[in-house]
């Protein structure tokens, strides 16, 4: 089966392959090749990784020298290759540890990967391996990264590698879980943590316990009523569902018990297109205007200059200054891209941003703890119509 071939696969790209990948990222013409179904899925994962995510942009926004998009794409692509290799190596180790006969069995009879793919500590360990290899100048990947990335950004590589490793590992795990669900080999389905709307979980007063069809329909109806909802997971045995801010390419499948199923809600607009009311109701973003400005209104695509003071829940200041960025282009955290809408030049606003729209479960090493709610005092100082490639901090003083 395709899954058997996945077990046997060992991704060991040579430096030549790495160079070819990086050439592809910056637009050179290359001839790609794959290794059966596994190669196809790996190629698919790679293609998905080439777009720099908003989370990566958030990380870039914090460093002193902002690398251009081409540099970030190289880092992201390299992290993707490393994450794939580390995940498959971990799965092979699991098979060796259990032995084929002693291993837990999926219903089709081959060794289980449930332990590896369900273990958060294993995922964190893989992520650290990816980061370490990216920054190891003596290794093949590290040498290639330091060779391809201009030396002017060497001091920023640790921060960028940390976020790239996290995102790439998450993508590799998600892709493999999806493949297993589609193949009918993941007996319990799966429920990604986080990405929840405020209303979770929905239990519908217990009306749909053990009724998969009606529960799925009720969850979809509930998701359709919340613009921030992109997908949902539901558990017929418990009669509950969770509304999610992300969707999944997979559907559920029949199994014996304890099954989570996926549903999708196509057609909802981008998360950044949420109104202030929708973001408050579904995600917990709070906005208070202190002063209404008299200048022009901030529009998507404008280049804004803001003065800001950022505080943690205990009132301590973690950052302040002036920041320049393109509004609604993913150059700041989502809470800013959503929460600054409607501001006029000269206006002052207070934002209370939940972790899901800021730095999430990981925080920002050295300044923002995990799962932190952030408080910002923001003044819109200036608007320009000239685009920029990435946001940057222009001053350490907010005034």
C-alpha positions in Angstrom: 0.0 0.0 0.0 1.0 3.7 -0.2 1.3 3.7 3.6 3.8 0.7 3.5 5.9 2.6 1.0 5.8 5.7 3.3 7.2 3.5 6.2 10.2 2.4 4.0 10.9 5.9 2.7 14.1 7.6 3.9 14.5 11.2 2.7 18.2 11.9 2.3 18.4 14.8 -0.2 21.9 15.6 -1.4 23.4 19.0 -1.6 22.8 19.0 -5.3 19.1 18.3 -4.6 19.1 21.1 -2.0 20.6 23.5 -4.5 18.1 22.6 -7.1 15.3 23.2 -4.6 16.6 26.6 -3.7 16.9 27.4 -7.4 13.3 26.5 -7.8 12.3 28.8 -5.0 13.9 31.8 -6.6 12.4 31.0 -10.0 15.1 29.1 -12.0 14.1 26.4 -14.4 14.6 22.9 -13.0 13.5 19.4 -13.8 11.8 17.8 -10.8 11.5 14.1 -10.2 9.6 12.0 -7.6 9.9 8.7 -6.0 6.6 7.0 -6.4 3.6 8.0 -4.4 5.8 9.1 -1.5 7.8 11.4 -3.7 4.5 12.9 -5.0 3.2 13.6 -1.5 6.6 15.1 -0.5 6.6 17.3 -3.6 3.0 18.4 -2.8 4.1 19.3 0.7 7.0 21.2 -0.6 4.9 23.2 -3.0 2.6 24.2 -0.2 5.5 25.4 1.9 6.9 27.8 -0.6 4.4 30.5 0.3 5.7 32.3 3.4 2.9 32.1 6.0 1.6 35.1 8.0 3.2 33.5 11.1 6.6 33.7 9.5 5.9 37.3 8.6 5.1 38.0 12.3 8.5 36.6 13.2 10.2 38.6 10.5 8.5 41.7 11.8 10.3 41.4 15.1 13.9 41.2 13.8 16.1 44.2 13.4 17.0 43.6 9.7 14.1 42.4 7.7 15.2 39.9 5.0 13.5 40.1 1.6 10.9 37.6 0.6 13.3 35.6 -1.5 15.5 34.9 1.6 12.5 33.9 3.7 11.3 31.5 1.0 14.7 29.9 0.9 14.7 29.4 4.7 11.1 28.1 4.6 11.9 25.6 1.8 15.0 24.3 3.5 13.0 23.8 6.8 10.4 21.9 4.9 12.9 19.4 3.5 14.4 18.9 7.0 11.1 18.5 8.7 10.1 15.8 6.2 13.3 13.9 6.8 13.1 14.1 10.6 9.4 13.0 10.7 10.1 10.0 8.5 13.2 9.1 10.5 11.1 9.2 13.7 8.5 6.9 12.1 11.2 4.5 11.1 12.6 4.5 14.7 9.1 3.8 16.1 8.9 0.7 13.8 12.3 -0.5 14.9 11.4 0.0 18.6 8.2 -1.9 18.5 9.1 -4.6 15.9 6.5 -5.5 13.3 4.8 -8.2 15.4 4.8 -6.3 18.8 3.6 -3.0 17.3 0.1 -1.8 17.7 -1.8 -2.7 14.6 -3.9 -0.6 12.3 -6.9 -2.4 10.9 -5.0 -3.2 7.7 -2.2 -4.9 9.7 0.9 -2.8 9.6 2.9 -1.1 12.4 1.2 1.9 14.1 2.5 5.4 13.8 0.0 6.6 16.4 2.6 7.1 19.1 4.8 9.3 17.0 2.0 11.3 15.3 0.1 11.8 18.6 3.1 12.8 20.8 3.6 16.5 21.3 7.0 15.9 22.9 8.1 14.0 19.9 6.9 16.8 17.6 8.8 19.3 19.7 12.0 17.2 19.6 11.7 17.0 15.8 11.2 20.7 15.6 14.4 21.3 17.7 16.3 18.9 15.4 15.2 20.8 12.3 16.3 24.1 13.9 19.6 22.7 15.0 20.4 21.3 11.6 19.5 24.6 9.9 22.0 26.5 12.1 24.8 23.9 11.9 27.4 25.3 9.6 29.2 22.0 9.5 26.2 20.1 8.2 25.0 20.0 4.6 21.8 21.9 5.2 23.4 24.5 7.4 26.2 25.1 5.0 23.8 25.6 2.2 21.6 28.0 4.2 24.6 30.2 5.2 25.8 30.0 1.6 22.5 31.1 0.1 21.4 33.7 2.7 23.4 37.0 2.6 25.7 37.4 5.5 23.9 40.7 6.4 21.2 38.5 7.9 23.4 36.1 9.9 22.4 37.6 13.2 18.7 37.1 12.4 18.9 33.5 11.3 18.4 32.0 14.8 15.0 33.7 15.2 14.0 33.0 11.6 15.1 29.4 11.9 13.1 28.9 15.1 9.8 30.0 13.4 10.6 28.2 10.1 11.3 24.9 11.9 8.0 25.2 13.9 5.9 25.9 10.8 7.6 23.2 8.7 7.2 20.5 11.4 3.5 21.4 11.8 3.0 21.1 8.0 4.8 17.8 7.8 2.7 16.3 10.6 -0.5 17.6 9.2 0.2 16.3 5.7 1.0 12.8 6.9 -2.0 12.6 9.2 -4.2 13.7 6.3 -2.7 11.0 4.1 -3.4 8.4 6.7 -7.0 9.5 7.2 -7.6 9.5 3.5 -6.2 6.0 3.3 -8.4 4.8 6.1 -5.5 3.9 8.3 -5.9 6.4 11.2 -8.5 4.6 13.2 -9.4 7.4 15.6 -9.5 10.3 13.2 -7.7 13.3 14.6 -8.4 16.6 16.3 -5.7 19.3 16.0 -5.4 21.3 19.2 -6.0 25.1 19.2 -7.5 27.1 16.4 -10.8 27.2 18.3 -13.6 29.7 18.3 -14.7 31.0 21.7 -18.0 29.0 21.7 -16.3 25.6 21.9 -17.3 22.9 22.6 -20.9 22.8 21.3 -22.9 20.0 22.8 -26.4 20.8 21.5 -27.9 19.8 24.9 -26.9 16.2 24.2 -29.5 15.8 21.4 -27.1 14.3 18.9 -25.1 11.7 21.0 -24.3 8.7 18.8 -26.0 10.3 15.8 -23.2 11.1 13.4 -25.3 12.4 10.5 -27.4 14.9 12.6 -24.4 16.0 14.6 -22.3 16.7 11.5 -25.2 18.7 10.0 -25.6 20.7 13.2 -21.9 21.4 13.4 -21.9 22.6 9.8 -24.9 24.8 10.4 -23.2 26.3 13.5 -20.0 26.9 11.5 -21.9 28.7 8.7 -23.2 31.2 11.3 -19.7 32.3 12.3 -17.6 34.1 9.7 -14.4 33.2 11.5 -15.2 29.4 11.2 -13.3 27.6 8.5 -13.9 24.0 9.6 -15.0 21.8 12.5 -14.4 18.5 14.2 -17.1 16.4 15.8 -17.3 13.3 18.0 -20.6 11.4 17.6 -20.0 9.2 20.7 -19.9 12.4 22.9 -22.3 14.5 20.7 -19.9 17.5 20.7 -18.1 19.5 18.1 -15.4 22.2 17.9 -15.6 25.1 15.5 -12.2 25.9 14.1 -10.4 28.8 12.4 -8.8 26.4 9.9 -10.1 23.7 7.6 -8.8 20.3 6.6 -8.5 18.5 3.2 -9.8 15.3 4.7 -13.1 13.9 5.7 -14.0 11.3 8.4 -14.4 7.6 7.8 -16.2 4.8 9.4 -14.6 3.2 12.5 -15.7 1.3 15.5 -15.6 3.9 18.3 -14.0 7.1 19.7 -13.9 8.7 16.2 -13.4 12.3 15.4 -14.6 13.5 12.0 -13.7 16.6 10.0 -16.0 19.0 8.2 -15.3 22.0 6.0 -16.9 25.4 5.6 -15.9 26.7 2.1 -16.8 30.2 1.1 -16.0 32.2 4.2 -13.7 35.1 3.6 -10.1 35.4 4.8 -9.6 35.7 8.5 -8.1 39.2 7.9 -11.4 40.3 6.4 -13.3 39.8 9.7 -15.1 42.9 11.0 -14.3 44.1 14.5 -17.7 42.7 15.7 -17.0 39.3 14.2 -13.5 39.2 15.6 -14.8 40.2 19.1 -17.6 37.6 19.1 -15.7 34.6 17.7 -12.1 35.2 18.6 -12.1 37.6 21.6 -10.4 40.6 20.0 -11.3 43.8 22.0 -11.0 47.3 20.5 -11.5 50.6 22.2 -11.1 54.0 20.5 -9.4 56.5 22.8 -9.4 59.3 20.2 -11.0 59.4 16.7 -8.5 60.8 14.2 -9.3 63.5 11.7 -7.1 62.3 8.8 -7.6 59.8 6.1 -8.9 56.3 6.8 -6.6 53.3 6.8 -7.4 51.0 3.8 -6.1 47.5 2.9 -2.8 47.8 1.0 -1.9 51.2 2.6 1.5 51.5 4.1 0.9 52.7 7.7 3.2 54.1 10.3 2.1 53.5 13.9 3.4 54.4 17.3 2.8 51.6 19.8 3.3 50.4 23.3 2.9 46.6 23.8 2.1 45.2 27.3 1.6 41.8 28.8 -1.3 41.0 31.1 0.6 42.1 34.2 1.2 45.6 32.7 4.9 45.1 31.9 6.0 46.6 28.6 7.5 44.0 26.1 8.0 46.4 23.2 7.4 49.9 22.0 8.3 52.2 19.1 7.3 53.1 15.6 6.5 50.5 13.1 5.9 50.7 9.3 3.9 48.0 7.5 1.4 47.4 4.8 -2.1 47.0 6.3 -3.8 43.6 5.7 -0.7 42.1 4.0 0.4 39.8 6.8 3.3 42.0 7.9 2.1 42.2 11.5 0.3 39.9 13.8 -3.3 39.1 12.9 -4.7 41.1 15.8 -3.2 44.3 14.4 -4.3 43.6 10.8 -7.9 43.1 12.0 -7.9 45.5 15.0 -6.7 48.6 13.2 -9.4 48.6 10.6 -11.4 51.9 10.3 -8.7 54.0 12.1 -8.0 57.5 10.8 -4.6 59.3 10.9 -4.2 60.9 14.3 -6.5 58.3 15.9 -5.6 56.4 19.1 -6.8 52.9 19.9 -6.4 50.3 22.6 -6.3 46.6 21.5 -6.6 43.5 23.6 -5.4 40.7 21.4 -5.9 37.0 22.3 -3.2 34.5 21.8 -4.8 33.0 18.7 -4.4 36.4 16.9 -0.9 37.0 18.4 1.9 34.5 19.1 -0.2 31.5 20.1 1.0 28.6 22.1 4.7 29.3 21.5 4.9 33.0 22.4 8.0 34.9 21.3 11.2 33.7 23.0 12.7 36.3 25.4 9.8 38.7 25.5 6.3 37.1 25.1 5.3 33.9 27.1 3.2 31.2 25.6 -0.5 31.7 25.3 -0.1 35.4 26.2 -2.9 38.0 25.7 -1.3 41.2 24.5 -2.4 44.8 25.1 -1.5 47.6 22.7 -1.8 51.3 22.8 -1.7 52.4 19.1 -1.5 55.8 17.4 -1.9 55.9 13.6 0.7 58.5 12.6 0.9 58.4 8.8 -0.5 56.6 5.7 1.4 56.2 2.4 0.3 54.6 -0.9 3.8 53.3 -1.6 4.1 49.5 -1.1 6.9 47.9 0.9 8.1 44.2 0.8 8.1 43.7 4.6 7.3 45.6 7.7 10.1 47.2 9.9 10.6 49.0 13.1 11.7 52.6 12.4 12.2 53.9 15.9 12.3 52.7 19.5 10.2 55.7 20.6 6.4 55.6 20.0 6.2 59.4 19.8 
